[in-house]
Amino acid sequence: MNPTQTLSAARQRWVLVLAAVSSLMVLLDVTVVVTALNTIRLQLNASIDQLEWTLNAFTLTFAVLLMSAAALGDRFGQRRMLVIGLGLFTFGSAACALAPSIGWLIAARAVQGTAAALVMPHAMALLSAAFPPQQRGRALGIFSSITGIALIGGPAFGGVVVQGLAWQWIFWFNVPIGLVLIPLILSRIQESARRTASLDFGGAALVSGGALGLVWGLIRANVDGWASVEVIAPLAAGVILLTSFVAWELRMRQPMLPMRYFRSRAFSAGNAAGFLLQASTFGAVFFFPQYLQTTLHYGPLDAGLRLVPWTANLFVVAPIAGSLVNRLGERQLVVPGLLLQAAALAAIGLIAHTGGGYSAMLVPLILAGVGASMAMPAQQNAVISSVPPASIGVAAGTLNTLRQLGGTFGVAILAAVFTGNGSYASAASFSDGFVAAIGAAALMALLGAIVGAGLPGRRSAAQTVLATAPVLAEAA
């Protein structure tokens, strides 16, 4: 499929639905395990460190392999890589459900993370290529409203499944969905155009190693301490390797990630805002279900259901925000959205500090979801629309890599803030740590709004084409 070709409306709808459902299934498994951890600990006799790796095995492989997976799509076809990723994810999900031990479960989660790295950039790239610039914002808004459910609705879904069925079913549900998606994608989505250039193996090795060092250091920081050699060494190695990656890409004739894209304000500010949006949101999602259970004494199912107001507005707000991108511009949605999220999270922290209950937090919780739903599709559109059509896969891989790293960064920073101000010793102690952590999440959202102010103003479709013309000319 020529990336510049406009598909029929029916074909576009199929691409949108299949890309969104594929991404939803993958992203749901990032958070769905949270409410199942206690049950898994009891049934598989797992330690706290092993439980942590039940989450981290997925996150680590996902973040590290995203850029390399995106490059494979450009070389061998994005639809092909999406189908391979879904097949591998279905296999990994069945392996998770059949796990007789915690070690088996951790290994299967790593398989899921590898598959997720194949699914996410290619689903977004196929979706972005299917819609012309003037329609892409609305399509990404709908995409965000569906996939955003995974981030905020994962704990709720996990609570329902664990309490109603068994923890294994949070993985079994993926199997029939994957088996249905694969033939539909093969029959309803055309293959993308392929680049004949050879793969950039040096760039792939450097960016994968650099991402591994950063993610590993962040994950281990709250176990070994931020000043320990076990943390400083991988973080330093990650920085060195990523710096080497930049130098390598500048020398390559056909690089994996052309560094010239970062000259674009839309590309650079959009990716930075997405990093901070994900850090703030994912960090808050990690701690809020625990606060509901530990301090307010709700069960897993009740706690999960009380996160639904955070999720429900995504169905309404994200599509509307996406449809307004071309009219208002990305900056006019990203900045107010992140400011609203920052204010709402700060209000939740203040209510928790004064001993208020869930009912007092309901309105700020809804507003936090509204803010994230405003910013997410606009930030994605800014990045995707800043590159030529042939490089949408690269842009999607970069976007998803930085967002995934942002989520890991957010959890690590909020966990460090929590540890410095509270503990799990009592409900009151947990509340003290939660207040500090949610305040840090609000600060990240505020920083995201400041970075988002660097996005360009409203651009017409013609201006979008003109903005990418120098990049196209240099590439030629």
Protein Blocks (a to p, Z undefined) as FASTA:
>chain_A
ZZkbccdfklmmmmmmmmmmmmmmmmmmmmmmmmmmmmmmmmnopafklmmmmmmmmmmm
mmmmmmmmmmmmmmnopklmmmmmmmmmmmmmmmmmmpcbfklmmmmmmmmmmmmmmmmm
mmmmmmmmmpcfklmmmmmmmmmmmmmmmmmmmmmmmmmmmmmmcmklmmmmmmmmmmmm
mmmmmmmpccddddfbdcdfklmmmmmmmmmmmmmmmmmmmmnopkbmklmmmmmmmmmm
mmmmmmmmmmpmbdfbdfklmmpmklmmmmmmmmmmmmmmmmmmmmmmmmmmmmnopafk
lmmmmmmmmmmmmmmmmmmmmmmmmmnopklmmmmmmmmmmmmmmmmmmmmmnopafklm
mmmmmmmmmmmmmmmmmmmmmmmmmpcfklmmmmmmmmmmmmmmmmmmmmmmmmmmmmmm
gcfkbmklmmmmmmmmmmmmmmmmmmmmmmmmmpccdddfklmmmmmmmmmmmmZZ
